[in-house]
Amino acid sequence: MKVLKFGAVWCSGCLVMKPRWAEVEKENPWLETEYFDFDSNSDAVEKYQIEDGRLPTFIFLDKRGNELERRSGELSKEEITSLITQYKDK
């Protein structure tokens, strides 16, 4: 499982999510994540069809890279942990 994280320096929700994700990633060292800046990673933004009004966006992928779920906006740590638990072995 892998999580793609899309954000931007001008996105207030992205700033809120940054320490939450840092905490989740520290508690789950096996979890693979990758961050893409909306303004400087246009290839990834286009590939995953990310809209600037939908930041931050988090895409949960299975082991083969298929999208399992997509969430936008501020998520609680509990929501993130629940999704990770749900998709851990996918």
N, C-alpha and C positions, 0 to 999 in steps of 0.2 A: 504494500500500500504506500502511496505517496500523496502528499498534499501540495498543490500549487497555490501560492499566495500572490495575489495581485493587489498592488496599492500604489500610492503616490505621496510625495512629500507634502503636497498641499491638501491632502485628504485627512480631515480631523479623525474620522473613524479608524483610519489606518494607524494613526498615532496611538489611539487607544488600544488597538489590537496587538501592536508590536510587543509590549511586555507580557501580555497574556500568552501569546504564542511562544515567547522565550521560556516562560515557565512550563508550558505544556511540553515543549521540546526537551527541556532539561529533565523532566520527569519521565519522558519516553524516549530514551536515547536511540532506540531502534527505528524511530519514526523518521522517514525521509521527507524533507520539505524543500521547496525551492521558491524563492521570492523573485517576482518580476515587477519592476517599476513601470507603471503605465506609460510614462513619458519617454522612457529610454529603451523599452523592449517591445517595439512595435510588431515584430514578427510573432512573438508569443501572444500579444494582445489580439492580433488579428486571427491567429490560429484558433484561439479559444473564445473568440468573439466577446471580448470584455468591453463593456460600455463604461465611460467615465462617470456616469450617474449611478453606477452600481458598484462603487468601490467602498470598502475593500471587498474582494471576491475570493472565495476559497473553493478550489476544485479538488475533490477527493477521487483519486485514481486507483484502480486495482493493479495487481502485479504486472498485467499486460499493457497498462497505460490507458485502459478504457475508463471513461468517466462514470463514477458511481453516484455522485451527488455534487451539487453546486450550491453554495450559500453565499449571500451577499450581506453586507452590513456588519454591525458589531454583534459578535457572538459571546456568550458568557463562557468562562472556562469550563463549566459543566457541560454546555452544549458541545464544545469542541471535544472534550474527553469522551462523551457519549458517542459521537460520530466515529472517533478513532476506535473505540471499543467495538462498535458495530461493524466496522470495515477492516479491522486489523488483519484478518486471515484471508481477505479477498484478493 
